[in-house]
Amino acid sequence: MVTAGDGIGDGTTEVLLAVYQELRRRGVSDFEEVRRELGLAPEEYERCRGELLTLGLIVPTGQAHATITAVQDGSWRSETDTVAAIDPEIALLRLLERERERLREHLAEADEAYSTLEILAGSYLRAEALTKAEAHVEALTDYRRIQQAIEDITDVMQESSAALHPGMPGRQNPDRMLDRDRRQIANGVRVRAIYGRQEATDPQMEKFLGQRAELGVEIRLAPVVPMNLIIADQQFALVPIRPEEPGEGAILARGSALVRPYLSLYEHCWHTATPYGNEATSEAGGDGLSEQQRAALHMLASGMKDERIARTLGVSLRTVSRMISELMQELGATSRFEAGARAVRLGWLD
């Protein structure tokens, strides 16, 4: 059956209009007779008849008149091809009422489905579940379930995404990850990611990071990335069951009470990491260091304690501790002595 609108723009609408006008002029007429009089081909006849029936502009008739419902559900059977033309306003009102009825049915089905899902899902769908300090932990050992959890989080994320990646993407599909980036950024989500500096030197990885950066992902590099971690909206965190064995599965933590500590860890890693694209400059000679950082490095290399560095610089002990931690991260050093030695070797103190 041809639906309303088919053929518009190719000349067939004029044929349909001519047929309907002739049927309106006659009121009740044998459709085959009108076809012969207008010289319609058999396929034009079938198309016009079907489309006018669909639009409700004609109804079959015989000894008894067909109802619209009988025509629509296909229960009407006529011994002739006689049809009655329907006023366009009546046809339009009937069409609108039919669509309203379909909408009511769809809304009823949606309400029923939501009620069933709410019962089955329990606390997962409660409106207050994410606004209160509730905590829920789920262990995911199947890789497919982990990937589905990431997709689910991506779909509901509204504000921010933060991730740690200690190595190469592994089994994750780079194209799938880029598609998630596009969706999140298109929805106004801030997307951040930290990668290991050593892994970023791989040509394939470098290309992938460049693609993410072009999409608008904020990327930083760190000498050491402790584990895989994904945080969404301060409400979801996906962490490995055992960081040293990431293949064993992941833990999906829900609720701000559980997620906040992971977010604090992430923020520390973020502030001590180097923005992607800037790391080469700092390695080349420490040109990106502030005067305060350079002074702290000189004192660190000379063996000066944190308390004296703080007094000399006129800052708090906490500020010095944070500054030295950032410098150690930047230099890829695991101790204060190693940081001072590397700074000298790289010419940062010249």
C-alpha positions as CSV (number, residue, x, y, z in Angstrom):
1,M,0.0,0.0,0.0
2,V,1.3,3.4,-0.9
3,T,1.4,5.8,2.0
4,A,0.6,9.5,2.2
5,G,3.3,11.6,0.6
6,D,4.8,9.0,-1.7
7,G,5.3,10.3,-5.2
8,I,5.2,14.0,-4.2
9,G,7.1,16.0,-6.6
10,D,7.2,13.5,-9.5
11,G,3.8,14.3,-11.1
12,T,1.8,11.5,-9.4
13,T,0.2,13.9,-6.9
14,E,-1.6,15.6,-9.7
15,V,-3.0,12.3,-10.8
16,L,-4.2,11.5,-7.3
17,L,-5.8,14.9,-7.0
18,A,-7.6,14.4,-10.3
19,V,-9.0,11.1,-9.2
20,Y,-10.2,12.4,-5.9
21,Q,-11.9,15.5,-7.6
22,E,-13.7,13.2,-9.9
23,L,-14.9,10.9,-7.1
24,R,-16.0,14.0,-5.1
25,R,-18.0,15.2,-8.1
26,R,-19.8,11.8,-8.3
27,G,-20.2,11.3,-4.6
28,V,-20.5,7.5,-4.9
29,S,-18.9,5.8,-7.8
30,D,-17.4,2.6,-9.1
31,F,-13.6,3.2,-8.8
32,E,-12.8,1.0,-11.8
33,E,-15.2,3.1,-13.9
34,V,-13.4,6.3,-12.8
35,R,-10.0,4.6,-13.7
36,R,-11.2,3.8,-17.2
37,E,-12.7,7.3,-17.7
38,L,-9.4,9.0,-16.6
39,G,-7.3,6.5,-18.5
40,L,-5.3,5.3,-15.6
41,A,-2.8,2.4,-15.9
42,P,-3.5,-0.6,-13.5
43,E,-0.5,0.4,-11.3
44,E,-1.8,4.0,-11.0
45,Y,-5.2,2.7,-10.2
46,E,-3.9,0.6,-7.3
47,R,-1.7,3.4,-6.0
48,C,-4.4,6.0,-6.0
49,R,-7.0,3.7,-4.5
50,G,-4.7,2.6,-1.7
51,E,-3.5,6.1,-0.9
52,L,-7.0,7.6,-0.8
53,L,-8.1,4.8,1.5
54,T,-5.1,5.4,3.8
55,L,-5.9,9.1,4.0
56,G,-9.5,8.4,4.7
57,L,-10.7,10.4,1.7
58,I,-12.7,7.4,0.4
59,V,-14.4,4.4,2.0
60,P,-15.6,1.3,0.2
61,T,-19.4,0.9,0.1
62,G,-22.0,-1.5,-1.1
63,Q,-25.3,-2.5,0.3
64,A,-23.9,-1.4,3.6
65,H,-21.5,1.5,4.2
66,A,-18.0,0.6,5.5
67,T,-16.9,2.2,8.8
68,I,-13.4,3.8,9.1
69,T,-12.4,1.2,11.7
70,A,-13.4,-1.7,9.5
71,V,-11.4,-0.2,6.6
72,Q,-8.4,0.3,8.8
73,D,-8.3,-3.1,10.4
74,G,-9.0,-4.9,7.0
75,S,-12.2,-6.6,8.1
76,W,-14.4,-4.9,5.4
77,R,-15.2,-7.1,2.4
78,S,-17.2,-5.7,-0.5
79,E,-18.7,-7.5,-3.5
80,T,-18.1,-4.4,-5.6
81,D,-15.4,-1.7,-6.1
82,T,-17.8,1.1,-5.2
83,V,-16.4,3.8,-3.0
84,A,-17.8,7.0,-1.4
85,A,-15.8,10.2,-1.3
86,I,-15.3,11.8,2.2
87,D,-15.1,15.5,2.9
88,P,-11.4,16.5,3.4
89,E,-12.2,18.2,6.7
90,I,-13.9,15.1,8.0
91,A,-11.0,13.0,6.8
92,L,-8.5,15.3,8.6
93,L,-10.4,15.2,11.9
94,R,-10.6,11.4,11.7
95,L,-6.8,11.2,11.0
96,L,-6.0,13.5,13.9
97,E,-8.2,11.5,16.2
98,R,-6.6,8.3,15.0
99,E,-3.1,9.7,15.7
100,R,-4.2,10.9,19.2
101,E,-5.5,7.4,20.0
102,R,-2.2,5.9,18.9
103,L,-0.3,8.4,21.1
104,R,-2.5,7.5,24.1
105,E,-1.8,3.9,23.5
106,H,2.0,4.5,23.3
107,L,1.9,6.6,26.5
108,A,0.0,3.9,28.3
109,E,2.6,1.3,27.2
110,A,5.4,3.6,28.3
111,D,3.8,4.1,31.7
112,E,3.4,0.3,32.1
113,A,7.0,-0.4,31.0
114,Y,8.4,2.2,33.4
115,S,6.4,0.8,36.3
116,T,7.6,-2.7,35.6
117,L,11.2,-1.5,35.3
118,E,11.0,0.5,38.5
119,I,9.9,-2.5,40.4
120,L,12.6,-4.8,38.9
121,A,15.4,-2.3,39.2
122,G,14.6,-1.1,42.7
123,S,17.0,1.4,44.1
124,Y,18.8,1.9,40.8
125,L,15.9,3.9,39.4
126,R,14.9,5.8,42.6
127,A,15.0,9.5,41.9
128,E,16.8,10.2,45.2
129,A,19.4,7.4,44.8
130,L,22.1,9.7,43.4
131,T,21.3,12.8,45.4
132,K,21.9,11.2,48.8
133,A,25.1,9.9,50.2
134,E,24.2,6.3,49.3
135,A,26.8,3.8,48.4
136,H,26.6,0.8,46.2
137,V,29.4,-1.5,44.9
138,E,29.2,-4.0,42.1
139,A,32.0,-6.4,41.1
140,L,32.3,-6.8,37.3
141,T,34.4,-9.8,36.1
142,D,33.1,-10.1,32.5
143,Y,34.8,-7.8,30.0
144,R,31.6,-7.3,28.1
145,R,29.8,-6.2,31.3
146,I,32.6,-3.7,32.0
147,Q,32.2,-2.2,28.5
148,Q,28.5,-2.0,28.9
149,A,28.9,-0.2,32.2
150,I,31.2,2.3,30.5
151,E,28.5,2.8,27.8
152,D,25.8,3.2,30.4
153,I,27.8,5.8,32.4
154,T,28.6,7.7,29.1
155,D,24.9,7.9,28.4
156,V,23.9,9.4,31.7
157,M,27.0,11.6,32.3
158,Q,26.1,15.3,32.4
159,E,29.0,17.3,33.8
160,S,32.5,15.7,33.9
161,S,34.5,12.6,33.0
162,A,37.9,11.9,34.4
163,A,40.1,8.9,33.6
164,L,43.5,7.4,34.4
165,H,45.2,5.2,31.8
166,P,48.4,3.6,33.0
167,G,49.1,1.9,29.7
168,M,47.9,1.3,26.1
169,P,44.2,1.1,25.5
170,G,44.5,-2.7,25.5
171,R,41.3,-4.5,24.4
172,Q,39.4,-1.2,24.2
173,N,38.5,-0.2,20.7
174,P,40.0,3.3,19.9
175,D,37.2,4.2,17.6
176,R,34.6,3.4,20.3
177,M,36.5,5.5,22.7
178,L,36.6,8.4,20.2
179,D,32.9,8.0,19.6
180,R,32.3,8.3,23.4
181,D,34.4,11.5,23.4
182,R,32.3,13.0,20.6
183,R,29.0,12.2,22.4
184,Q,30.2,13.5,25.8
185,I,31.7,16.8,24.4
186,A,28.6,17.4,22.3
187,N,26.6,17.1,25.5
188,G,28.8,19.7,27.2
189,V,30.7,17.2,29.4
190,R,34.2,18.1,30.4
191,V,36.4,15.2,29.5
192,R,39.9,14.7,31.1
193,A,42.4,11.9,30.8
194,I,45.9,11.2,32.2
195,Y,48.3,8.8,30.4
196,G,51.7,7.5,31.2
197,R,54.5,9.6,29.6
198,Q,56.4,6.6,28.4
199,E,53.4,5.0,26.7
200,A,52.6,8.3,25.0
201,T,55.9,7.9,22.9
202,D,54.4,4.9,21.0
203,P,53.5,6.2,17.5
204,Q,50.1,4.6,17.5
205,M,49.4,5.9,21.0
206,E,50.6,9.4,20.0
207,K,48.2,9.4,17.0
208,F,45.3,8.3,19.3
209,L,46.1,11.0,21.9
210,G,46.2,13.6,19.1
211,Q,42.8,12.5,17.9
212,R,41.3,12.8,21.4
213,A,42.9,16.2,21.9
214,E,41.5,17.5,18.6
215,L,38.0,16.5,19.8
216,G,38.4,18.6,22.9
217,V,39.6,16.1,25.5
218,E,42.0,17.6,28.1
219,I,45.0,15.3,28.3
220,R,47.9,15.3,30.6
221,L,51.0,13.0,30.9
222,A,52.5,11.7,34.1
223,P,55.7,9.6,34.8
224,V,53.6,7.1,36.8
225,V,49.9,6.4,36.5
226,P,48.8,4.3,39.5
227,M,45.9,2.4,38.0
228,N,43.0,2.4,35.6
229,L,40.2,4.7,36.8
230,I,37.1,6.3,35.3
231,I,35.0,8.8,37.3
232,A,31.8,10.3,36.1
233,D,29.9,13.3,37.6
234,Q,31.3,12.5,41.1
235,Q,28.7,9.8,41.2
236,F,30.3,6.8,39.5
237,A,33.8,5.3,39.7
238,L,35.1,2.3,37.8
239,V,38.3,0.9,39.3
240,P,40.1,-2.4,39.0
241,I,39.5,-5.1,41.5
242,R,43.3,-5.5,41.7
243,P,45.3,-2.7,40.2
244,E,48.3,-5.0,39.6
245,E,46.1,-7.4,37.7
246,P,43.6,-5.3,35.7
247,G,42.4,-8.3,33.7
248,E,40.7,-9.7,36.8
249,G,37.8,-7.3,36.5
250,A,36.5,-4.0,37.9
251,I,34.5,-2.5,40.7
252,L,31.6,-0.1,39.8
253,A,31.1,2.2,42.8
254,R,28.0,4.4,42.9
255,G,27.3,7.3,45.2
256,S,29.3,10.4,46.1
257,A,30.4,8.9,49.5
258,L,32.5,6.3,47.7
259,V,33.5,8.3,44.7
260,R,34.9,11.4,46.5
261,P,38.2,9.7,47.7
262,Y,38.9,8.5,44.1
263,L,38.2,12.1,42.9
264,S,40.7,13.5,45.4
265,L,43.3,11.0,44.1
266,Y,42.6,12.0,40.5
267,E,42.8,15.7,41.2
268,H,46.3,15.2,42.8
269,C,47.4,13.2,39.7
270,W,46.0,15.9,37.5
271,H,47.8,18.8,39.1
272,T,51.1,17.0,39.1
273,A,50.9,15.9,35.5
274,T,52.1,17.8,32.4
275,P,49.6,19.1,29.8
276,Y,49.8,17.1,26.6
277,G,52.0,18.9,24.1
278,N,54.0,20.8,26.7
279,E,56.1,18.0,28.1
280,A,58.8,18.3,25.4
281,T,59.6,21.9,26.4
282,S,60.1,21.1,30.1
283,E,62.2,18.1,29.3
284,A,64.4,20.2,27.1
285,G,65.6,22.5,29.8
286,G,62.9,23.4,32.3
287,D,61.9,26.6,30.5
288,G,58.3,26.1,31.8
289,L,59.4,26.4,35.4
290,S,58.4,29.4,37.5
291,E,61.0,31.4,39.4
292,Q,59.7,29.9,42.6
293,Q,60.0,26.4,41.3
294,R,63.5,27.0,40.0
295,A,64.5,28.4,43.4
296,A,63.0,25.4,45.2
297,L,64.9,23.0,42.9
298,H,68.2,24.8,43.6
299,M,67.6,24.4,47.4
300,L,66.4,20.9,46.9
301,A,69.6,20.0,45.0
302,S,71.7,21.5,47.8
303,G,70.1,19.2,50.3
304,M,68.0,21.9,52.1
305,K,65.1,20.7,54.2
306,D,61.4,21.6,53.4
307,E,61.1,23.8,56.5
308,R,64.0,26.0,55.5
309,I,62.9,26.1,51.8
310,A,59.5,27.3,53.1
311,R,61.0,30.1,55.2
312,T,63.3,31.1,52.4
313,L,60.5,31.3,49.8
314,G,58.1,32.8,52.3
315,V,55.4,30.1,51.7
316,S,53.8,27.5,53.8
317,L,55.3,24.0,54.4
318,R,52.3,22.5,52.6
319,T,53.0,24.6,49.5
320,V,56.6,23.5,49.5
321,S,55.6,19.8,49.9
322,R,53.2,20.1,47.0
323,M,55.7,22.0,44.8
324,I,58.4,19.4,45.4
325,S,56.0,16.6,44.7
326,E,55.0,18.2,41.4
327,L,58.7,18.7,40.5
328,M,59.5,15.0,41.3
329,Q,56.6,14.0,39.1
330,E,57.8,16.3,36.3
331,L,61.3,14.9,36.5
332,G,60.1,11.3,36.8
333,A,62.0,10.9,40.1
334,T,61.2,8.6,43.0
335,S,63.2,10.5,45.6
336,R,64.2,14.1,46.5
337,F,67.9,13.2,45.9
338,E,67.0,11.8,42.4
339,A,65.0,14.8,41.6
340,G,67.9,17.1,42.4
341,A,70.3,15.0,40.4
342,R,68.1,14.8,37.3
343,A,67.5,18.6,37.4
344,V,71.2,19.1,37.3
345,R,71.8,16.6,34.6
346,L,69.0,18.1,32.4
347,G,70.4,21.6,32.8
348,W,67.3,22.9,34.6
349,L,69.5,24.7,37.2
350,D,71.9,26.3,34.7
